[in-house]
Amino acid sequence: MKILVINTGSSSLKYQVLNMNDEELLCKGLVEKIGLPDSKIKQKCGNLKFEEEHYFENHEQALKRVIELVTDEKKGCLKSMSEIDAIGHRVVHGGEDFSKSVLITDEVMKALEDNINLAPLHNPANITGIKAAQKLLPEVPQIGVFDTAFHQTMPPKAFMYALPYELYKKYKIRRYGFHGTSHRYVAKRAAELLCLRKRDIKIISAHIGNGGSVAAIQNAKVVDTSMGFTPLEGLIMGTRSGDIDPAIPIYLMRNGYSMDEVDDILNKKSGVYGISDYLSSDMRDIRAAKDDGNEKAALALDVYVYRLAKYIGSYATAMKGLDVLIFTAGVGENTIEFREKVCEYLEIFGVELDKEKNKTLNGKEGIISTDSSKVKVLIIPTDEELMIARDTKKIVENM
């Protein structure tokens, strides 16, 4: 079975083609800056790389070019699109409507549109990608895989905010959580690597990239997660503030800032970028500047690490224990010093990091804790596209 995975952004389209008989990645690519004059497409099939600048007016035009490239005799991996058995779509927000991946029907599309107000930047793009695929490949089953679905096992004590209950009933204001597909993949992979059979294993997954979130997973179910009603809550991120006093936006608006300006500050000018005085949102730049003696970069790194350690500690307390800690995503997988500093805070829980393993396994899958550590610490590179393809395969096989 061959599956096309599509991840549509507001001006981008990521894609992969996988042979799910052995989960082999056949091809992957990215269309950038859709709707802009300098839009382009990159593709890699095996060792063959291809890149071209091409103006794409919309996502439908971009997907048409994707289809041409993946079926190109020299550049692609398929003879024709008839080889594609299904398409799996990443959908950011499923609200309370979806606790698992589903076949996309008219009813599902209506639910996605109803949830646009919960994810105004993401869901419209996801819907656009689905509609383009339906138009160009109408006979191929389309599957929706939701970032929020894995977190739907959270109990009310974890997802409710201390706001008037009527706001939850009327506007569905609650904690939803994101990065669910990534958290689900790495938690499952950790169980496989450690040969865990017990159902009461307590896992904390730290997905730390430009965006970041932590998930507490017990009995293979999420019991809490750091992102909330939107992806702004929780950890300090590249440009997002994470948790702040909720009165701060009100204070800023009373002092002349518009609502849009405050939104821009919290989402695009805060996080390590803001603390470092707009030096960079990239942790590699922050670390380099800190090593050169930049005090603001050092402060940004300290606050970034401290917030994550606090979240991990609170989740270990909520689960009354911790068996496995996972680092994943760009920063989590590839930053030696970051993992070391976080784990120093967690020694009280029995975390013992093997510093040599932490270095040699940087960016690779493996256990980086000592043999005597009470908590197994792992690096697991995330693979959301593979998880989307697995869900898609399972649903199509049961149709």
C-alpha positions in Angstrom: 0.0 0.0 0.0 1.4 3.4 -1.0 0.2 6.5 0.8 0.6 10.2 0.1 0.9 12.3 3.3 0.1 16.0 3.0 0.8 18.7 5.6 -0.7 22.0 4.4 0.3 25.4 5.9 -1.1 28.8 5.0 1.6 29.3 2.3 3.2 25.9 2.2 2.6 22.2 1.3 4.8 19.4 2.7 4.4 16.0 1.4 5.8 12.4 1.6 5.1 9.2 -0.4 5.5 6.1 1.7 5.3 2.4 0.8 3.5 1.0 3.9 4.3 -2.6 3.1 7.7 -1.9 4.7 7.2 1.7 5.8 9.8 2.9 3.3 10.0 6.6 2.5 9.9 6.8 -1.3 9.8 10.6 -1.7 9.4 13.8 0.2 9.1 17.5 -0.7 8.1 21.0 0.2 6.3 23.8 -1.7 7.1 27.2 -0.1 5.6 30.7 -0.4 2.5 29.7 -2.2 0.8 32.8 -3.6 4.0 34.8 -3.6 6.2 35.6 -6.7 9.2 33.7 -5.3 7.4 30.4 -4.5 9.4 27.2 -5.1 9.3 23.5 -4.7 12.0 21.1 -3.4 11.8 17.3 -3.7 14.0 14.4 -2.8 13.4 10.8 -4.0 16.2 8.5 -2.8 19.5 10.2 -3.6 17.9 12.4 -6.3 17.3 16.0 -5.3 15.2 18.5 -7.4 14.5 22.1 -6.8 12.8 24.8 -9.0 11.3 28.3 -8.6 7.8 28.2 -9.8 4.9 30.6 -9.2 2.0 28.8 -7.5 -1.1 30.9 -7.2 -2.8 28.5 -4.8 -2.6 25.1 -3.1 -4.4 23.4 -5.9 -1.7 24.5 -8.4 1.0 23.4 -5.9 -0.5 20.0 -5.5 -0.8 19.6 -9.3 2.9 20.2 -9.6 3.6 17.7 -6.7 1.6 15.1 -8.6 3.6 15.8 -11.8 6.9 15.5 -9.9 6.2 12.3 -8.0 5.1 10.6 -11.2 7.9 12.0 -13.3 9.9 9.2 -15.0 13.3 10.7 -14.0 12.6 12.8 -10.9 9.7 10.9 -9.2 8.9 7.6 -7.4 5.6 6.5 -9.0 4.6 5.5 -12.5 1.2 7.1 -12.0 -1.0 8.4 -9.2 -3.1 5.2 -9.5 -0.4 3.6 -7.3 -1.6 5.9 -4.4 -4.1 4.0 -2.2 -4.9 6.8 0.2 -4.0 10.3 1.3 -3.4 11.2 4.9 -3.8 14.8 5.9 -2.4 16.5 9.0 -5.1 18.6 10.6 -4.1 20.9 13.5 -7.4 21.3 15.4 -10.2 18.7 15.7 -11.7 20.3 18.8 -13.7 17.9 20.9 -15.2 16.3 17.8 -12.3 13.9 17.1 -10.4 11.6 19.5 -8.9 9.6 16.6 -8.1 9.8 12.9 -11.1 9.5 10.6 -12.1 9.0 7.0 -12.9 12.5 5.6 -16.6 12.9 4.7 -18.9 15.8 4.2 -19.8 15.7 7.9 -16.1 15.7 8.9 -15.4 18.7 6.6 -18.3 20.6 8.2 -16.8 19.9 11.7 -13.4 21.2 10.5 -15.0 24.4 9.3 -16.9 24.7 12.6 -13.5 24.5 14.4 -11.9 27.3 12.3 -12.5 29.8 15.2 -10.3 27.5 17.4 -7.4 27.5 15.0 -7.8 30.4 12.5 -4.2 30.2 11.3 -4.1 26.5 10.7 -7.5 24.9 10.0 -8.3 27.0 6.9 -5.0 25.9 5.4 -5.6 22.3 6.3 -9.1 22.5 4.7 -7.7 24.1 1.6 -5.2 21.2 1.2 -8.0 18.6 1.7 -10.2 20.2 -0.9 -7.4 20.5 -3.4 -6.6 16.8 -3.0 -10.3 15.8 -3.3 -10.6 17.8 -6.5 -7.5 16.4 -8.1 -7.8 12.8 -6.8 -11.5 12.3 -6.2 -11.4 8.5 -6.1 -8.7 8.3 -3.5 -9.8 7.9 0.2 -8.7 10.9 2.3 -7.9 10.5 6.0 -7.7 13.3 8.6 -5.1 12.9 11.4 -5.5 15.5 14.2 -2.8 17.2 16.3 -5.4 17.5 19.1 -6.8 13.9 19.0 -4.2 12.2 21.2 -4.9 14.7 24.0 -8.6 14.0 24.2 -8.0 11.5 27.0 -7.2 14.3 29.4 -9.6 14.4 32.4 -11.6 17.5 33.1 -9.3 18.4 36.0 -6.5 18.8 33.5 -8.3 20.5 30.5 -10.7 22.9 32.3 -9.7 26.5 33.0 -10.8 28.4 36.1 -13.2 30.6 34.0 -17.0 30.8 34.1 -18.3 27.4 33.1 -20.6 29.1 30.6 -17.5 30.1 28.5 -16.6 26.4 28.1 -20.2 25.5 27.1 -20.6 28.5 24.7 -17.1 28.8 23.2 -15.4 25.5 24.0 -12.7 27.3 25.8 -10.5 24.6 27.4 -7.1 23.0 27.1 -6.7 21.0 23.8 -3.0 20.5 23.4 -1.0 20.1 20.2 1.9 18.1 18.7 -0.3 15.1 19.6 0.8 13.0 16.6 4.5 13.5 17.6 3.9 12.7 21.2 2.0 9.6 20.2 4.8 8.4 17.9 7.6 8.9 20.3 5.7 7.3 23.3 5.0 4.3 21.2 8.5 4.1 19.9 9.9 4.3 23.5 7.7 1.4 24.6 9.1 -0.6 21.7 12.7 0.3 22.4 12.4 -0.5 26.1 10.2 -3.6 25.6 7.6 -2.1 28.0 4.6 -4.4 28.6 3.2 -2.8 31.7 0.2 -0.6 31.2 1.0 1.7 34.1 4.3 3.1 32.6 4.6 6.8 33.2 6.1 8.7 30.3 6.9 12.4 29.8 7.4 13.4 26.2 9.2 16.8 25.5 8.7 17.9 21.9 11.1 20.9 21.8 11.5 22.7 18.5 10.7 26.3 17.5 7.4 25.4 19.1 7.4 23.2 22.1 5.1 21.2 24.3 5.3 18.5 27.0 2.8 15.6 27.4 2.3 13.4 30.5 1.3 9.9 29.3 0.2 7.2 31.7 -1.4 3.9 30.7 -0.8 4.9 27.0 -3.1 7.9 27.5 -2.4 11.6 27.9 -3.2 12.9 31.3 -2.0 16.5 30.8 -0.1 18.6 28.3 1.4 22.1 28.3 -0.2 23.7 25.2 -3.7 24.9 25.8 -6.6 26.5 24.1 -4.0 27.6 21.5 -0.4 26.7 20.9 0.7 29.8 22.8 0.3 28.4 26.3 3.0 26.5 28.2 6.7 26.4 27.5 8.8 29.3 26.3 9.3 28.8 22.6 11.3 30.3 19.8 9.0 33.4 19.4 6.0 32.5 21.6 5.8 33.7 25.2 4.3 30.5 26.8 2.7 31.1 30.2 2.4 34.7 31.4 0.2 36.6 33.8 -3.1 36.9 31.9 -3.3 40.5 33.0 -0.3 41.5 30.9 -2.2 41.7 27.5 -4.9 43.8 29.2 -2.2 46.1 30.7 -0.5 46.5 27.3 -3.8 47.4 25.6 -4.6 49.9 28.3 -1.2 51.5 27.6 -2.0 52.0 23.9 -1.2 48.7 22.2 -3.8 47.4 19.8 -5.2 43.8 20.1 -3.3 42.9 16.9 0.0 44.3 18.3 -0.4 42.4 21.5 -1.1 39.2 19.5 2.0 39.9 17.4 4.2 40.4 20.5 3.1 37.2 22.2 3.3 35.0 19.2 6.1 36.5 17.1 8.3 38.7 19.3 8.5 36.8 22.6 10.1 33.5 23.7 13.9 33.3 23.4 13.7 35.8 20.6 12.2 38.4 22.9 14.3 37.6 26.0 17.5 37.8 23.9 16.5 41.3 22.8 15.6 40.0 19.2 18.9 38.3 18.7 17.4 35.1 17.3 14.7 32.5 17.8 17.1 29.7 16.8 18.6 27.9 19.8 21.9 27.3 17.8 22.3 31.1 17.5 21.4 31.6 21.2 24.0 29.0 22.4 26.7 30.5 20.2 26.0 34.0 21.4 26.0 32.8 25.0 29.4 31.1 24.5 30.6 34.5 23.2 29.6 36.2 26.4 26.2 37.6 25.4 24.3 38.0 28.7 20.8 38.2 27.2 21.4 35.0 25.2 22.5 33.3 28.4 19.4 34.6 30.2 17.1 33.3 27.4 18.7 29.9 27.6 18.4 29.8 31.4 14.7 30.8 31.4 14.0 28.3 28.5 15.5 25.4 30.4 14.0 26.3 33.7 10.5 26.5 32.4 10.8 23.0 30.8 12.2 21.5 34.0 9.4 22.9 36.0 6.8 21.4 33.7 8.4 18.0 33.7 8.6 18.1 37.5 5.0 19.1 37.8 3.9 16.3 35.5 6.0 13.7 37.4 4.1 14.8 40.5 0.7 14.7 38.8 1.4 11.1 37.7 3.0 10.2 41.1 6.1 9.0 39.4 8.2 9.0 36.2 9.6 6.0 34.3 10.6 7.5 31.0 11.6 10.9 29.7 11.8 11.5 26.0 13.4 14.4 24.1 12.3 14.9 20.6 12.0 17.6 17.8 14.7 19.9 16.6 16.1 21.3 19.8 15.3 18.2 21.9 17.0 15.8 19.5 20.0 17.9 18.5 21.1 20.0 21.5 23.6 18.3 23.9 23.8 21.2 26.5 20.1 21.7 26.6 19.3 18.1 27.6 22.1 18.1 30.1 20.9 21.3 31.8 17.3 20.1 31.9 18.3 16.8 33.4 20.3 18.5 36.2 17.1 19.9 37.6 15.5 16.4 37.6 18.0 14.5 39.7 15.4 14.6 42.5 13.3 12.2 40.5 16.1 9.8 40.0 17.2 11.1 36.6 20.9 10.3 35.9 22.1 11.4 32.5 25.1 9.6 30.9 27.0 12.6 29.5 29.0 10.5 27.0 25.9 8.9 25.6 24.2 12.3 25.5 27.0 13.5 23.2 27.5 10.4 21.0 23.8 9.9 20.5 23.0 13.5 19.7 20.4 13.6 16.9 20.1 9.8 17.0 17.7 7.4 18.6 18.8 5.8 21.8 19.0 5.8 25.6 21.1 8.5 27.2 20.6 7.8 30.9 23.0 5.8 33.0 22.3 2.1 33.7 21.5 3.0 37.3 19.1 5.8 36.5 15.6 5.3 38.0 14.2 7.1 34.9 15.1 6.0 31.4 16.0 9.1 29.3 15.8 8.8 25.6 16.3 10.7 22.4 13.7 9.7 19.8 13.6 11.6 16.5 10.0 12.3 15.8 8.2 11.1 12.6 4.7 12.6 12.4 4.4 11.7 8.7 4.9 8.0 9.4 2.3 8.1 12.1 -0.1 9.8 9.8 0.6 7.1 7.2 0.1 4.3 9.7 -3.3 5.7 10.7 -4.3 6.2 7.1 -3.3 2.6 6.3 -5.3 1.2 9.2 -8.4 3.1 8.4 -8.3 2.2 4.6 -7.7 -1.5 5.4 -10.8 -1.5 7.6 -13.1 0.3 5.1 
